[in-house]
């Protein structure tokens, strides 16, 4: 089986970072392109902490960008073309939408 594109959803958890490593390794082995997505569930944060949500969402977004940068750098070291995307909303919906691209 040959892969042309690989989508991986990542976050800053150990499992998310392991998934990114596996996806990049798979992409390298198949000379495939990779796309990494991370999703921030902003409405959950807003509901949970109210008025403080703005600064918390900004911190979450900065963390998400940091993870995507890490994935992009990892891909570059393996010679893999990797696009990244940061989304907000329901993770399952955002990931499915990305898969349709």
C-alpha positions in Angstrom: 0.0 0.0 0.0 1.3 3.5 -0.9 0.2 6.7 0.8 0.2 10.1 -0.9 -1.2 12.2 2.0 -1.3 11.6 5.7 -3.4 13.6 8.2 -2.6 13.6 11.8 -4.4 15.3 14.7 -2.0 16.4 17.4 -2.0 18.1 20.8 0.7 18.4 23.5 -0.1 15.1 25.1 2.4 12.2 25.0 -0.1 10.3 22.8 -0.5 13.3 20.5 3.2 13.7 20.1 3.7 10.0 19.5 1.0 10.1 16.8 2.9 13.0 15.1 6.1 11.0 15.2 4.3 7.9 13.7 2.7 10.0 11.0 5.9 11.7 10.0 7.8 8.3 9.9 5.0 6.8 7.8 5.1 9.8 5.4 8.9 9.6 5.1 8.7 5.9 4.4 6.1 6.4 1.6 7.4 9.7 0.3 4.0 11.2 1.2 2.9 14.7 2.2 1.7 15.2 5.7 -0.8 17.6 7.3 -0.9 18.2 11.0 -4.0 19.7 12.6 -4.6 20.8 16.2 -8.0 21.9 17.5 -8.8 24.2 20.3 -12.2 23.7 21.9 -12.8 27.4 22.7 -16.4 27.1 23.7 -15.5 24.6 26.4 -12.9 27.0 27.8 -15.2 29.9 27.7 -18.0 28.0 29.5 -15.6 26.7 32.2 -13.9 30.0 33.2 -16.1 32.8 32.0 -14.5 36.2 31.6 -10.9 34.9 31.9 -11.4 32.9 28.7 -9.7 35.4 26.4 -6.2 35.1 27.9 -6.6 31.4 28.4 -7.6 30.9 24.7 -4.6 33.0 23.7 -2.3 30.7 25.8 -4.0 27.6 24.3 -3.5 29.0 20.8 0.2 29.7 21.5 0.6 26.2 22.8 -1.1 24.8 19.7 1.2 26.8 17.4 4.2 25.5 19.4 3.1 21.9 18.8 2.5 22.5 15.1 6.0 24.1 14.8 7.5 21.1 16.5 5.7 18.7 14.1 6.8 20.9 11.1 10.4 20.9 12.3 10.2 17.1 12.8 8.9 16.6 9.3 11.7 18.8 7.9 14.3 16.7 9.6 12.8 13.6 7.9 12.5 15.4 4.5 8.7 15.4 4.6 6.6 18.2 3.2 4.2 19.0 6.1 1.4 21.6 6.2 -0.1 22.6 9.5 -3.5 23.9 10.5 -4.9 25.3 13.7 -8.6 25.2 14.1 -11.2 25.8 16.9 -14.4 24.1 17.5 -15.5 20.4 18.0 -12.3 18.3 17.3 -14.1 15.5 15.5 -15.8 17.9 13.1 -12.7 19.9 12.4 -10.6 16.8 11.8 -13.2 15.4 9.4 -13.4 18.7 7.6 -9.6 18.6 7.2 -9.7 15.0 5.9 -12.0 16.2 3.2 -9.5 18.7 1.8 
